Amino acid sequence: MVSDVTYLHNSFEELQSRQQDIVHSVANQLTYTNKLDTITSVNADAIAYLSGIIRDKFWEITGDILWRNMTIYGQSALFMAVRQL
């Protein structure tokens, strides 16, 4: 009977120790997940900001290319008209 109580007591101590390890591990994982969530949020904001800059620059460059293309085409047409005179 005493040995059964001792065995039960030792089993409870071992379970309590394992439970503390599990709680500690889960707490660390939650901390890691919270940090990861914050980092992901910051990265997503940075990506959105940089994407906006790239989009704006793309349209600016595209407009410049179209304007230069029309200018060159217009000058070419003007040159041909003057040449034909």
TORDREN-485153 format. One record per atom (N, C-alpha, C): residue in one letter; chain; atom name; x, y, z. Coordinates in steps of 0.1 Angstrom, whole numbers. Layout:
REM TORDREN-485153
("a", "A", "CA", (X, Y, Z))
...
REM end
This chain:
REM TORDREN-485153
("m", "A", "N", (8, -12, 0))
("m", "A", "CA", (0, 0, 0))
("m", "A", "C", (9, 13, 0))
("v", "A", "N", (19, 13, 8))
("v", "A", "CA", (28, 24, 9))
("v", "A", "C", (35, 26, -4))
("s", "A", "N", (39, 14, -10))
("s", "A", "CA", (46, 15, -23))
("s", "A", "C", (37, 20, -34))
("d", "A", "N", (24, 16, -33))
("d", "A", "CA", (15, 21, -43))
("d", "A", "C", (13, 37, -42))
("v", "A", "N", (13, 41, -30))
("v", "A", "CA", (11, 56, -28))
("v", "A", "C", (24, 63, -32))
("t", "A", "N", (35, 57, -29))
("t", "A", "CA", (48, 63, -34))
("t", "A", "C", (49, 63, -49))
("y", "A", "N", (45, 52, -55))
("y", "A", "CA", (45, 51, -70))
("y", "A", "C", (36, 62, -76))
("l", "A", "N", (24, 63, -70))
("l", "A", "CA", (14, 73, -74))
("l", "A", "C", (20, 87, -73))
("h", "A", "N", (26, 90, -61))
("h", "A", "CA", (32, 103, -58))
("h", "A", "C", (43, 106, -69))
("n", "A", "N", (52, 96, -71))
("n", "A", "CA", (62, 98, -81))
("n", "A", "C", (57, 101, -95))
("s", "A", "N", (46, 93, -98))
("s", "A", "CA", (40, 95, -112))
("s", "A", "C", (34, 109, -113))
("f", "A", "N", (27, 114, -102))
("f", "A", "CA", (22, 128, -103))
("f", "A", "C", (33, 138, -104))
("e", "A", "N", (44, 136, -97))
("e", "A", "CA", (55, 146, -98))
("e", "A", "C", (61, 146, -113))
("e", "A", "N", (62, 134, -118))
("e", "A", "CA", (67, 133, -132))
("e", "A", "C", (57, 140, -142))
("l", "A", "N", (44, 137, -140))
("l", "A", "CA", (34, 144, -149))
("l", "A", "C", (34, 159, -147))
("q", "A", "N", (36, 163, -135))
("q", "A", "CA", (37, 178, -132))
("q", "A", "C", (49, 184, -139))
("s", "A", "N", (60, 177, -138))
("s", "A", "CA", (72, 182, -145))
("s", "A", "C", (70, 183, -160))
("r", "A", "N", (64, 172, -166))
("r", "A", "CA", (62, 172, -180))
("r", "A", "C", (52, 183, -184))
("q", "A", "N", (42, 185, -176))
("q", "A", "CA", (32, 196, -178))
("q", "A", "C", (39, 209, -178))
("q", "A", "N", (48, 212, -169))
("q", "A", "CA", (55, 225, -168))
("q", "A", "C", (64, 226, -181))
("d", "A", "N", (70, 216, -185))
("d", "A", "CA", (78, 216, -198))
("d", "A", "C", (69, 220, -210))
("i", "A", "N", (58, 213, -210))
("i", "A", "CA", (49, 216, -221))
("i", "A", "C", (44, 230, -221))
("v", "A", "N", (40, 235, -209))
("v", "A", "CA", (35, 249, -208))
("v", "A", "C", (46, 259, -212))
("h", "A", "N", (58, 256, -208))
("h", "A", "CA", (69, 265, -211))
("h", "A", "C", (71, 265, -226))
("s", "A", "N", (71, 253, -232))
("s", "A", "CA", (73, 252, -247))
("s", "A", "C", (62, 259, -254))
("v", "A", "N", (50, 257, -250))
("v", "A", "CA", (38, 264, -257))
("v", "A", "C", (40, 279, -256))
("a", "A", "N", (44, 284, -244))
("a", "A", "CA", (45, 298, -242))
("a", "A", "C", (56, 304, -251))
("n", "A", "N", (67, 296, -253))
("n", "A", "CA", (78, 301, -262))
("n", "A", "C", (73, 301, -276))
("q", "A", "N", (65, 291, -280))
("q", "A", "CA", (60, 290, -294))
("q", "A", "C", (50, 302, -296))
("l", "A", "N", (42, 305, -286))
("l", "A", "CA", (33, 317, -288))
("l", "A", "C", (40, 330, -289))
("t", "A", "N", (51, 331, -281))
("t", "A", "CA", (59, 343, -282))
("t", "A", "C", (65, 344, -296))
("y", "A", "N", (70, 333, -301))
("y", "A", "CA", (76, 333, -315))
("y", "A", "C", (66, 336, -325))
("t", "A", "N", (54, 330, -324))
("t", "A", "CA", (43, 333, -333))
("t", "A", "C", (39, 348, -333))
("n", "A", "N", (38, 354, -321))
("n", "A", "CA", (35, 368, -320))
("n", "A", "C", (46, 377, -327))
("k", "A", "N", (58, 373, -325))
("k", "A", "CA", (69, 381, -331))
("k", "A", "C", (69, 379, -346))
("l", "A", "N", (66, 367, -351))
("l", "A", "CA", (65, 364, -365))
("l", "A", "C", (53, 372, -371))
("d", "A", "N", (42, 372, -364))
("d", "A", "CA", (31, 380, -369))
("d", "A", "C", (34, 395, -371))
("t", "A", "N", (41, 400, -361))
("t", "A", "CA", (46, 414, -362))
("t", "A", "C", (55, 417, -373))
("i", "A", "N", (65, 408, -375))
("i", "A", "CA", (74, 409, -386))
("i", "A", "C", (67, 408, -399))
("t", "A", "N", (58, 398, -400))
("t", "A", "CA", (50, 396, -413))
("t", "A", "C", (42, 409, -416))
("s", "A", "N", (36, 415, -406))
("s", "A", "CA", (28, 427, -408))
("s", "A", "C", (37, 438, -413))
("v", "A", "N", (49, 440, -407))
("v", "A", "CA", (58, 450, -411))
("v", "A", "C", (63, 448, -425))
("n", "A", "N", (66, 435, -429))
("n", "A", "CA", (70, 432, -442))
("n", "A", "C", (59, 434, -452))
("a", "A", "N", (47, 431, -449))
("a", "A", "CA", (36, 433, -458))
("a", "A", "C", (34, 448, -461))
("d", "A", "N", (35, 456, -450))
("d", "A", "CA", (34, 470, -452))
("d", "A", "C", (45, 476, -461))
("a", "A", "N", (57, 471, -459))
("a", "A", "CA", (68, 475, -467))
("a", "A", "C", (67, 471, -482))
("i", "A", "N", (62, 459, -484))
("i", "A", "CA", (60, 454, -498))
("i", "A", "C", (49, 463, -504))
("a", "A", "N", (38, 466, -497))
("a", "A", "CA", (28, 474, -503))
("a", "A", "C", (33, 488, -507))
("y", "A", "N", (41, 493, -498))
("y", "A", "CA", (46, 507, -500))
("y", "A", "C", (55, 507, -512))
("l", "A", "N", (65, 497, -513))
("l", "A", "CA", (74, 496, -524))
("l", "A", "C", (67, 493, -537))
("s", "A", "N", (57, 485, -537))
("s", "A", "CA", (49, 482, -549))
("s", "A", "C", (42, 494, -554))
("g", "A", "N", (37, 503, -545))
("g", "A", "CA", (31, 515, -550))
("g", "A", "C", (42, 524, -556))
("i", "A", "N", (54, 525, -551))
("i", "A", "CA", (64, 533, -557))
("i", "A", "C", (68, 528, -571))
("i", "A", "N", (69, 514, -572))
("i", "A", "CA", (73, 508, -584))
("i", "A", "C", (62, 511, -595))
("r", "A", "N", (49, 509, -591))
("r", "A", "CA", (38, 512, -600))
("r", "A", "C", (38, 526, -605))
("d", "A", "N", (40, 536, -596))
("d", "A", "CA", (41, 550, -600))
("d", "A", "C", (52, 552, -609))
("k", "A", "N", (64, 547, -606))
("k", "A", "CA", (75, 549, -615))
("k", "A", "C", (73, 542, -629))
("f", "A", "N", (67, 530, -629))
("f", "A", "CA", (64, 524, -641))
("f", "A", "C", (55, 532, -650))
("w", "A", "N", (44, 538, -644))
("w", "A", "CA", (35, 546, -652))
("w", "A", "C", (43, 559, -657))
("e", "A", "N", (51, 565, -648))
("e", "A", "CA", (59, 577, -652))
("e", "A", "C", (68, 574, -664))
("i", "A", "N", (75, 563, -663))
("i", "A", "CA", (84, 559, -674))
("i", "A", "C", (76, 555, -687))
("t", "A", "N", (65, 548, -685))
("t", "A", "CA", (57, 545, -697))
("t", "A", "C", (52, 558, -704))
("g", "A", "N", (48, 567, -696))
("g", "A", "CA", (43, 580, -702))
("g", "A", "C", (54, 587, -709))
("d", "A", "N", (66, 587, -703))
("d", "A", "CA", (78, 594, -709))
("d", "A", "C", (81, 587, -722))
("i", "A", "N", (81, 574, -723))
("i", "A", "CA", (84, 566, -735))
("i", "A", "C", (73, 569, -746))
("l", "A", "N", (61, 569, -742))
("l", "A", "CA", (50, 573, -752))
("l", "A", "C", (52, 587, -757))
("w", "A", "N", (55, 596, -748))
("w", "A", "CA", (56, 610, -752))
("w", "A", "C", (68, 611, -762))
("r", "A", "N", (79, 605, -759))
("r", "A", "CA", (91, 606, -767))
("r", "A", "C", (88, 599, -781))
("n", "A", "N", (81, 588, -780))
("n", "A", "CA", (78, 581, -793))
("n", "A", "C", (69, 590, -802))
("m", "A", "N", (59, 596, -796))
("m", "A", "CA", (51, 605, -804))
("m", "A", "C", (59, 617, -809))
("t", "A", "N", (68, 622, -801))
("t", "A", "CA", (76, 634, -805))
("t", "A", "C", (85, 630, -817))
("i", "A", "N", (91, 618, -816))
("i", "A", "CA", (100, 613, -826))
("i", "A", "C", (92, 611, -839))
("y", "A", "N", (80, 605, -837))
("y", "A", "CA", (71, 602, -849))
("y", "A", "C", (67, 615, -855))
("g", "A", "N", (63, 625, -847))
("g", "A", "CA", (59, 638, -852))
("g", "A", "C", (70, 645, -859))
("q", "A", "N", (82, 645, -853))
("q", "A", "CA", (93, 651, -860))
("q", "A", "C", (97, 644, -873))
("s", "A", "N", (95, 631, -873))
("s", "A", "CA", (98, 624, -885))
("s", "A", "C", (88, 628, -896))
("a", "A", "N", (75, 629, -892))
("a", "A", "CA", (65, 632, -902))
("a", "A", "C", (67, 647, -906))
("l", "A", "N", (71, 656, -897))
("l", "A", "CA", (74, 670, -901))
("l", "A", "C", (86, 670, -911))
("f", "A", "N", (96, 663, -908))
("f", "A", "CA", (108, 662, -916))
("f", "A", "C", (104, 657, -930))
("m", "A", "N", (96, 647, -931))
("m", "A", "CA", (92, 642, -944))
("m", "A", "C", (83, 652, -952))
("a", "A", "N", (75, 659, -944))
("a", "A", "CA", (67, 670, -951))
("a", "A", "C", (76, 681, -956))
("v", "A", "N", (85, 685, -948))
("v", "A", "CA", (95, 696, -953))
("v", "A", "C", (103, 691, -964))
("r", "A", "N", (107, 679, -964))
("r", "A", "CA", (116, 673, -974))
("r", "A", "C", (108, 672, -987))
("q", "A", "N", (95, 669, -986))
("q", "A", "CA", (88, 668, -999))
("q", "A", "C", (85, 681, -1005))
("l", "A", "N", (86, 692, -997))
("l", "A", "CA", (84, 705, -1003))
("l", "A", "C", (96, 709, -1012))
REM end
